[in-house]
Amino acid sequence: MSTINLTGPTTTTGTTTLLTNPTYTFVPGIARDSASKAYTCSALGGTQTGVAIHTLNKPKEVIFKRFSNYLRAAKYNSLTQLFGVVPKNTISVIGRAGVNISASQVDLLSVRVEIAVPAGAEAYDAVNVEAGTLMTLQATINQLAALLDAARSGVI
């Protein structure tokens, strides 16, 4: 079993409109709770004119968060022959970056990816949990340039 350990420079696949070969180096940050791991951007690589590393005023961090309490599979109702409401064990990846909205005003950009696994599926259908997650992450990386354009233009 592997655990999240974001070390060394990360590289971005594909091309982007404003950045050339961007890389980000992370160091462990301070997580807000015991169910999270935080990493702070400590160095940039490639050509990223105007991009800053993490500061208090303009944070740049990635947070990996898991569910705090493991939720069990829903109970089967033999009368209705249905399961009750199926709880989800959710894992999140949260990116936060300070961005200027004017010359002297900073606000937070937030990027969030969530994986909501129906309780019980991690054991009963692990292969499809893995395939669905992998499919989504690969599609996201494949469409990186288009997603970056959509973040700027609002057009998908």
C-alpha positions as CSV (number, residue, x, y, z in Angstrom):
1,M,0.0,0.0,0.0
2,S,1.4,3.4,-0.9
3,T,0.9,6.7,0.9
4,I,1.0,10.2,-0.6
5,N,4.4,11.8,-0.5
6,L,4.7,14.7,-2.8
7,T,8.5,15.2,-3.2
8,G,10.8,16.4,-5.9
9,P,9.8,18.5,-8.9
10,T,6.4,17.7,-10.5
11,T,6.1,18.1,-14.2
12,T,3.1,19.0,-16.3
13,T,2.4,17.0,-19.4
14,G,1.0,18.7,-22.5
15,T,1.4,22.3,-23.5
16,T,0.0,25.3,-21.8
17,T,-0.7,28.8,-23.3
18,L,1.2,30.9,-20.7
19,L,3.8,28.6,-19.2
20,T,6.7,26.7,-20.7
21,N,7.7,23.4,-19.1
22,P,6.3,24.3,-15.7
23,T,7.6,22.3,-12.7
24,Y,6.7,22.7,-9.0
25,T,8.8,21.5,-6.1
26,F,7.0,20.9,-2.8
27,V,8.0,20.6,0.8
28,P,5.8,19.2,3.5
29,G,3.4,21.8,4.9
30,I,1.2,22.0,7.9
31,A,-2.0,20.0,7.6
32,R,-5.1,21.4,9.3
33,D,-6.2,18.0,10.7
34,S,-4.9,14.5,11.1
35,A,-6.9,13.3,8.0
36,S,-4.9,15.6,5.7
37,K,-1.4,16.0,4.3
38,A,-0.3,19.4,3.1
39,Y,2.5,20.4,0.7
40,T,3.8,23.9,0.0
41,C,5.3,25.0,-3.3
42,S,9.0,25.9,-2.5
43,A,10.4,26.3,-6.0
44,L,9.4,26.8,-9.6
45,G,11.0,25.5,-12.8
46,G,10.5,26.2,-16.5
47,T,9.4,29.6,-17.7
48,Q,6.8,31.0,-15.4
49,T,7.1,34.7,-15.6
50,G,5.1,36.5,-12.9
51,V,4.4,33.3,-10.9
52,A,5.5,33.3,-7.3
53,I,6.2,30.6,-4.8
54,H,4.3,30.2,-1.5
55,T,4.1,33.2,0.8
56,L,1.7,34.1,3.6
57,N,0.1,36.7,1.4
58,K,-0.1,34.5,-1.7
59,P,-0.2,30.8,-0.7
60,K,0.6,28.0,-3.1
61,E,-0.2,24.6,-1.6
62,V,-1.7,21.2,-2.3
63,I,-3.7,19.4,0.3
64,F,-4.6,15.7,0.2
65,K,-7.6,15.0,2.5
66,R,-9.2,11.7,3.3
67,F,-12.4,10.9,5.2
68,S,-12.0,11.3,8.9
69,N,-14.3,8.4,9.8
70,Y,-14.6,5.3,7.7
71,L,-18.2,4.8,6.6
72,R,-19.5,1.3,6.3
73,A,-21.6,-0.1,3.5
74,A,-25.4,0.5,3.7
75,K,-27.6,-2.1,5.2
76,Y,-29.7,-4.2,2.9
77,N,-33.5,-4.0,3.5
78,S,-34.9,-7.5,2.8
79,L,-38.4,-6.1,2.6
80,T,-37.7,-3.6,-0.1
81,Q,-34.8,-5.6,-1.5
82,L,-32.8,-2.3,-1.7
83,F,-29.9,-0.9,0.1
84,G,-30.4,2.2,2.2
85,V,-28.7,5.5,1.4
86,V,-25.2,4.5,0.5
87,P,-22.6,6.7,2.3
88,K,-19.5,7.9,0.5
89,N,-15.9,7.8,1.7
90,T,-14.5,10.9,0.1
91,I,-10.9,11.7,-0.7
92,S,-10.1,15.2,-1.9
93,V,-7.1,16.9,-3.5
94,I,-7.3,20.7,-2.9
95,G,-5.0,23.2,-4.6
96,R,-4.9,26.7,-3.3
97,A,-3.1,29.6,-4.9
98,G,-3.1,33.3,-4.1
99,V,-4.0,35.4,-7.2
100,N,-4.3,39.1,-7.7
101,I,-7.7,40.5,-8.6
102,S,-6.3,44.0,-8.7
103,A,-2.9,45.7,-8.1
104,S,-3.3,45.5,-4.3
105,Q,-5.9,42.8,-3.7
106,V,-5.2,39.0,-3.3
107,D,-7.8,36.3,-3.2
108,L,-7.6,32.5,-3.3
109,L,-7.9,30.4,-6.4
110,S,-9.2,26.9,-5.3
111,V,-9.0,23.7,-7.4
112,R,-10.7,20.7,-6.0
113,V,-10.8,17.1,-7.2
114,E,-12.9,14.7,-5.2
115,I,-13.2,10.9,-5.3
116,A,-16.4,9.8,-3.6
117,V,-16.3,6.0,-3.2
118,P,-19.6,4.4,-2.3
119,A,-19.0,2.5,1.0
120,G,-18.4,-1.2,0.3
121,A,-17.3,-0.7,-3.4
122,E,-13.7,-0.5,-2.3
123,A,-13.9,-4.2,-1.4
124,Y,-16.7,-5.6,-3.6
125,D,-15.6,-3.8,-6.9
126,A,-12.1,-2.4,-6.3
127,V,-11.1,-2.8,-9.9
128,N,-13.9,-0.4,-11.1
129,V,-13.1,2.0,-8.3
130,E,-9.6,2.1,-9.6
131,A,-10.5,2.3,-13.3
132,G,-13.1,5.1,-12.8
133,T,-10.6,7.2,-10.8
134,L,-7.8,6.6,-13.2
135,M,-10.0,7.3,-16.2
136,T,-11.0,10.7,-14.7
137,L,-7.5,11.7,-13.8
138,Q,-6.0,10.7,-17.2
139,A,-8.8,12.6,-19.0
140,T,-8.1,15.7,-16.8
141,I,-4.4,15.6,-17.6
142,N,-5.1,14.9,-21.3
143,Q,-7.3,18.0,-21.5
144,L,-4.9,20.2,-19.4
145,A,-4.5,23.0,-22.0
146,A,-8.2,23.1,-22.7
147,L,-9.0,23.3,-18.9
148,L,-6.5,26.1,-18.4
149,D,-8.1,28.0,-21.3
150,A,-11.6,27.3,-19.8
151,A,-10.3,28.7,-16.4
152,R,-9.4,32.0,-18.2
153,S,-12.2,32.2,-20.8
154,G,-15.1,30.3,-19.2
155,V,-15.5,28.4,-22.5
156,I,-15.4,24.6,-22.4
